[in-house]
Amino acid sequence: MKNFYRNLSLATAALCFISGALHAQTTQTTVAASDFTKVGLSGGQFLKIGVGARGTGMAGAHSAVANDVTSIFWNPAGLANVKGYAADFSQTFWFAGMAHNFVSAVIPVGEKYRLAASFTNLSSGDIKITTMDQQDGTGGIYNVSDVALGLTFAGSLTEQFSFGVTAKYIQQAFTNVSAGGFVFDIGTRYNTGYKGIVLGFSINSLGTQQSFEGSDLNRANNPVGGIKTQPVDMQLITAPFDMPLSFRAGLGTDLCKGAIWEPEVDADGVQQHSLVTAVDFETFSDVPEQFAVGAEYTWKELLSIRGGYRFGSDQFGVAGGIGIKYVGSDFDGQIDYSVNPSQTLGMINRVSVALKFN
């Protein structure tokens, strides 16, 4: 009981810190005008695209139950549950032919700590350059490429409380213009010890403002209109923008591990049934709050079926997915697929491949 109160105090203190930081950042980014919505106040929108077919198959209700490499996105504290060496590759087939990729690898640092490196990229592919006079194209092309390079450190302070911190360098680029800077994700995870209920909290994309710069902003214009003078080199100044700050809080449990049903394990120690349920609440600096519910049923630790629903999003609602796991003597492998229909942008498909070396 003494350890329970100590762990609860740690979780409460971490939550207070995260909430305070969120309040300070949100106050700064919402002073524009109360008559307008928050939409369009932030850049770096690719940072909000979900990673991994498991979490997105549950509509994003994943911050408390994430316990694999994709925890880097949902809640970096979940990375502390990854045993041994592990890697993950996820690809999202985004709308309009764009692709969103995530690659990460994890190594153990001692018994209780984990270190991971990650790479995230959103690419538009080649786009024709058009003008009002040449609407079929000028013959030139350009592309949009957003990149995030991350380093995550996570660990378990006690058997019930874990933490995680991610530092990411962000670069957003199109044609010959780019913007770059650092953002941080901070997460905590607390196992209450009551019927397997786990709480997760994270603050994401906490960083300074960025602004675009590059050769395409250079101009050579006459300083005085209507007078023939020597052109003067000039540069367009772009307005700074914030990162899409968000706070995520979640709760989850496996109903087949004592919450409702007692665990059923065969002679080989394989759990026959698992039913993970989770809820997540997210508040953003640039869009309205969202709420997600999700579930994952797994049979014999082999086949998983997932589903969920997201409330408050103007594009995404229902979600679903499946997964197959292979357990070997030297490594474990898993392939997951998820689908997220959108209101106006078509179907979003994701495929993930995960490896864990024993």
Secondary structure, 3 states (H helix, E strand, C coil): CHHHHHHHHHHHHHHHHHHHHHHHHHHHHCCCCCCCCCCCCECCHHHHCCCCHHHHHCCCCCCCCCCCCCHHHHCHHHHHHCCCEEEEEEEEECHHHCEEEEEEEEEEECCCEEEEEEEEEEECCCEECCCCCCCCCCCCEECEEEEEEEEEEEEECCCCEEEEEEEEEEEEEECCEEEEEEEEEEEEEEECCCCCCEEEEEEEEEECCECCEEHHHEEEECCCCCCCCCCEEEECCCCCEECCCEEEEEEEEEHHHHHCCCCCECCCCCECEEEEEEEEEEEECCCCCEEEEEEEEEECCCEEEEEEEEECCCCECEEEEEEEEEECCCEEEEEEEEEEEECCCCEEEEEEEEEEEC
